[in-house]
Structures are given as structure tokens and as C-alpha cells.
Amino acid sequence: MGPLTDRSSIANRLVGGMKKGVLLVFATILSGACLYGQMGSPGHGETQAIALHPTNPEIMYAGAAKGFCKTLEGGNDNWPVYGLDTFSPRVIAVSQSNPEIIYAGTYEMGIHKSINGARSWKAVNNGIADLRIRALLLHPQDDRIVFAGTEGNGVFKTVDGGNSWKEMNSGLFDKVIRTLVIDPEAPDTLYAGTWHGVYTTEDGAKNWSVDPDGLYDVDVRVLALDPTDSKIIYAGTQPRGLFRSMDGGKTWAAGAEPLTEHIESMAIDPANSSHVYVGTKAGVFISKDKGDHFTSAGLRWSNHAWCLVFDPKTSPPTLYYGGVGGVLKTINEGHWWEVTGPKIR
């Protein structure tokens, strides 16, 4: 009886454990389904851009399929639409000195500007030959100076707050602009990620150059500068993963164990610049050693992580994701993501 009882007890425990495992898997699938259902369309739709208020962490902006969304309560007010309905803004730039000034770039309707915190908008496209906007940059010291990257006509610049634009493509042989970044310590230095590599200007976009021995002949989708050292630059590419430059873009190298996913977005932790996050078609990944090695940071169901943005005003810094599920956030390296919107109405 003893051995039989023991075997019976063991069997019961095994069955019980299997039931618990099945229930756990079921609960995980169910919770994921509910989370996805809460975030997806209908509602505001897919989010391609996120921007933050420079001083108030409760105010954020999102470019969604149904227009320009703004929250005054950290996402708890369900992100009402503030104009640009059906324009699908895909890039947003906010003035750091006057956050009432906002620029929004759209796919086919050019650039729109608000001077009252998104309560009203005005198209500002005089001189722009291509209304398919992929990138917007405000000069860190003068918000009248704005750079725009277009889908096929290169870079344009305004020095009068968008009243007029001038083409700035000297030396820019590839005019499919994917991304633009500006060196905050030397604002005349900009980097452009293009269909065929990284171009650099050191004179405010008057002249561009590309080094054939640098990161060339690769589709660069996103660029990011190390917040503690602007000479350290990261380039997210398709389909060759992440590259890093330690010398202001002169030379580039992949990590020790390169991430070969198609990279759509990138963000560097302002509290620890060794932590680099990338958004891919297979979810979000984190490197804790400046891009040498990567592990999953969640959202493996997401087939497009269009934008990743850190808010340095929060403690710890909050990482926001924009993509097919709206806007999510994490404060623990992606172990848990919380829905913030835009959500179903």
C-alpha cells in the first residue's frame, strides 16, 4: 500500500501541476488577447509618432491613424484628437523653449504647425517639393530653424518658422531620407539616415558628405546619439541590424553579437547610456553594453515598433512605445508594459 500510495500521490501531484501549467498558459494567452484587443483598432489606430512636453510629464503627443492626439493626464483621458484628422501624422517636433509651438509631418499632406498647443493648425509647405515627410528637427537654440527630411526629395530647411523652405541637398546623392538627428553640442552638425547609408553635414545642411568606407549602401531607418557623448552614434538598419560609431560617424562597427532584426526605432536610456533599446518587427530588444548583445524587452507580438521615446523627467525614466497597439510604457526594462493610449473609444 505504501508504494502504491506514493505513486498515486506523485501522479496526482503531476496531474495537478499539469493543470496549473495549462491554466497559466491559458491565462497568459487570455491576458495578451485582452491587452491587444484593448489597444488595437478601431479607435485612434496605429501610432507612428510620440513626442513629449519638455517640462510636464503628463502632457504627451501622438501621431495616430485618426489624427494628432494629445493627453493632459498621462494617457488617462484617452488621448483626444486635436486636429489633423485622417492626416496620420508620422513625425512630431515640439519646441523646447515654447512648447505651444508644435510641428507635425504627415505622409502626403506636408508639414503643419501649431502655435497654441495643437488647438489649431496651419499648413507650412511653401518651398517644399515633396509633401511626404519622414523626419523633422528643431534647432535646439532657435525654434525658427527647422529641418525636414522627405521621402524622395532630400532635406529642406526653414529659418523663419516654416513660412518658407529651401532645399538643402548639396552632396546628398540619396534623397530618400529615413531619419535626421542633430548634435545638441554642435547644432550645425546633422546626420541623415538614408536608403543608402549615413550622410553628415557640419555647416547646417549646406553641404552633405558620405564616406564610402563608413556606413554606406545600407538602408538606415533610425539614428540615435548617446546623451552623454554626441560622438557616439547608433544606426538601426534593415536588414543588417545595429551599427555603432564612436567617432562621430567616421567609422562604424556591428556589435559583438549583432542583432539582425529589421530595426524601426531606437532609444537610449538617459539614466544609463549603455542601455540601448531597439524596436523591430519582432518586438523590442535591449542591450546593456552599448549594442554588443541584445535580449528581449517584450512586445514580441508587435510587427511594427514605429517609435521608442524616453522621458527623462520621470524617475526612473519612462520608455514609451508607439506602434500597432497604440502607446504603451515601461519603467522596468520591458518586463511589464502598461497601456497608456490612444485606446478604443
N, C-alpha and C positions, 0 to 999 in steps of 0.2 A: 504493500500500500504506500509505503514511503516514497519509493522511486516513481511509482505511477503518479502519486500526488504532486511530486516535484515537477515531473514532466508536464502534468496538466497545468500546474501553476505557471511554469515557464511559457507554455503555449498560450495561456490566457494573457500573460503579460505581452507576448509578441503580438497577438491579435489586437490587444488594446493599444499598443504602440503604433501598429499599422493604421488603426482607426484615427488616432490622433494625428498621424502624419498626413493621412488623406484629408482630414478636416483642416489641417494647417495649410496644405496646398490649395484646397478649395477656398479657404478664407483669403489667401493671398491673391488668387485669381479674381475672386469676387471684389476685393477691395481695389485691385488695379482696374477692373472693369468699371466700377463706380467712379473712380478717380478720373478715368479717361472720359467717361460719359459726362461728368460734370464739367470738364474743361472744353470739350470739342464743340464743333458747330452743331446746330445753329447757335446764334448769339453773336458775339463780335467777330468770331472767326480766327483764323491763323494770325499769329503775331510775328511780324518781321523786324520790328524795331522797338527798343526800350531806351528811354532817356530819363535822367534823374534831375530833380531840382537841386541846385548847388548847395542849399543850406537846410532845407526842410525834408527829412527822410520820408514824410508822409505823402509828399507830392511826387508823383511819377507820371510818365507819359508812355503811351504805347501806340505804335502804328499797327492797326489791325485791318482785317479784310473789309470791315464796315466803317472805317474812318479813323480819325485821330481820337484816341481815348486818353482820359486824364482822371487820375484819382487824387482826392484830397485827404483820404483816410487810409493810406497804405493798402488799397485794394478792397477795403471793406464796403465801399459804396458802389461796388460793381462797375467801376470804370465807365462813367457816362461818356458818350461820344460828343466831342467838341468840334464838330465840323469835318470838312473833307470827306464827307460820306461817299462811299464807293471808290474813293481815290486810292485806297490801300497804301498809305504812307509806309515806305520801307526804310527810311533813314530820318533821324531827328537830331537836331543840334540846338542846344539851349545856351544862351549867353550866361556866362559865369558871373558877370558884373551886374546884369539886369535880366533876371530870369523871366521877365514878362516878354522878352524877345525870344521867339522860337522860330526855327526854320524846319520845314518838313519837305523831304524829297519823295516824289511819287514815281511810279513806274512809267507812266505815259503822259502825265499832266504837269511835269516840271516841278519847280520849287515854289512853295507857298510860305508866306511869312506872317507871323502874328506879333503885334507889339503890345498885346493886352492879355497875355497868358492863355492864348488859344480861344478867347471868346469870339474873335473874328479873324479872318484870313484874307490875304491878298496875294495873287499870283505875281511873282517877281522873276520873269524869264526873259527880259529884254537883253538880247545878245547871245542867249544860249541856243546852240544849233541842235541840241539833242535833248528832248524832254524826258528821256529815260534815265533817271538819276539813281546812281548806285552809292554815292558817298557824299557827305557834307562835313566840312570842317570849319569851325570858327577860330580865328586868330585868338590866342589866349590873352592878348593885351589890348585888342581893338576889335569889338564885335561888328564893326562895319566891314571888316575884311573877312570874306568867306570864300572857301574853295569848294568846288563841286566836281565830282567825278561822274562821267556819263557812261552809258552802255557801249557807245561806239565812236564818240567824238572827242574823247580825251577829257582834259581838265579845263574848267572855266573859273575865273576869279572876279569878285566884285570888291571894290574898295569904298563903296558908298551904300552899304547895307542892302544890296540887291536891286538898286534902281537900274544899274547897267552891269553887264558882264562882258569879260574879254577872254577870248580863247588863249590858253597858255600851254601850247603843245610843242614848243621848240625842243627837238631831240626826243620827243615822245613818239616813237615809231609804232608802238602798240597802243591804240586808243580805246581799248576795251578796259575800262577802269573798274576793278573789283572793290578796292578799298583804298583809303587815304589815312595817313597818320601824320601828325606834326610834332616836332620836338619842342616840348614846352620850355626848354632851356635855351633853345636857338630857333625861334619861330620861323626863320627863313628856310629852315631845313624841313623838307617834307619827303615822305616815302609813298610811292604809289604801287599797289599790288595790281598787276595786270594779267592778262591772259598768257603772257609770255615772260613773266618774271617781275623783279622789283626794280623800279626806277627811282632815282634820287635827284632832288634839287636842293641847292644851297643858297638860292637867290630869290626865294619867294615864288617859285614856279616859272620864272622867266626862262630857265633852261633846265632840261632834264637829261640824265645820262643813265646808261645801264652798263654794267660790267659783264662781258661775255663769260668771264671766269667766276662771276658771282652766282646769284640765284637767277638763272636765265633759262628760258624755254620750258617753263613750268607754270601752270595755272595757279596764281597766288590769290586765294579767296579772302584772306584776312591777315592783318598785321597788328602787332601789339608791341609797345615799348615797355621795358622794365620801369616801374615807377620810381626806383631808386637810382637807376643808371640808364639814361636815354640812349646810350651807345649799344645797349643790349636789346636786340630786336628779334621778335619771333614772327615767323611766316607760316601760316597754315595753308596747305596746298591741296589740290586734287589732281592726281590720286597718290601723291608721294608723301603725304603726312606732314609732319612738323619739321621746320628748319630753324636754326638759331644763329644769329650773328653777334659776336662780342665786340665788333669794331665799327659800328655804325653802318653796317651793310656792305662793307668791302669784301668780306669773306663769310661763307655760310657752311654749316655742317648739320647733319641729322644727329639725333640722339644716339646713345649707346644701343638702345633697343628701340628703333624708330616705330612710331605709331603710324600705321599705313592706312588708317581710315580716311575717308573723304572729309576734310575739315571745313566747317561752315562758319564757325565763330570761335572767339578766344577771349579769355580774361585772366588777369594776373592778380593774385591776392595782394591788396595793398598793405596788409599786416605781415605778409611773408612772401617776398617776391620770388622765392624759389618755387612756390606753388603756382603752377600754370594749368589752367583749365581749358579744354577744347570741347566744342560742340560738334558732333558728327552725325552722320546718317545712322549711326548705331548707338546713339546716346551721348552722354557726357563723360569725359575722362579727365583724370587729374594726374599731374606729375608733381612730385615733391622734390625734384632735383633738377629744375630748370629744363625739363624736356627730355632727359635721358631715358626715363622709364615712366610708364603710364599704367594706371589701374582704373577700373570703372568707378564713376561717381554717380551712377544711377541713370534713370530715364532710358533704359535700353529699348523701350518700345517706340521711342521718338525717331522718326525717319528724317526729321529736319530740325536741327537746333539752330535757328537763324541768328540768335544773338545771345550773348552772355555779358552781363554787366555787373560789376561790383559797386556797392555803395559804401564808401569809406567812412561815412558819417555814423554808421551803426557799429555797435560793439557786441560781438565780433562782426566784421564786415559781412554784409548780406550779399549773396550771389543770386542774381535774377536770371532766369531763363525765359526766352521768348521763342515760341515755335508753334507746332500744330496743336498744342494743348493750351494755348493762351500764355499767361505769365505765371511762373512758379518761382519759389525761392527756397534757399537752403542756408543754414548757418552752421552746418556741421559736415562740411566737405562732401555733401551729396548723399549722406547716409539716409536722410529723410528730406523730401521735397514737399512743400506746402503750396497749395493753390492760392494765388492772390488775384487772378483775373487776367484779362477780361473773361467773365464767366457767362453762362447761359442766362438770359434774362427771362 
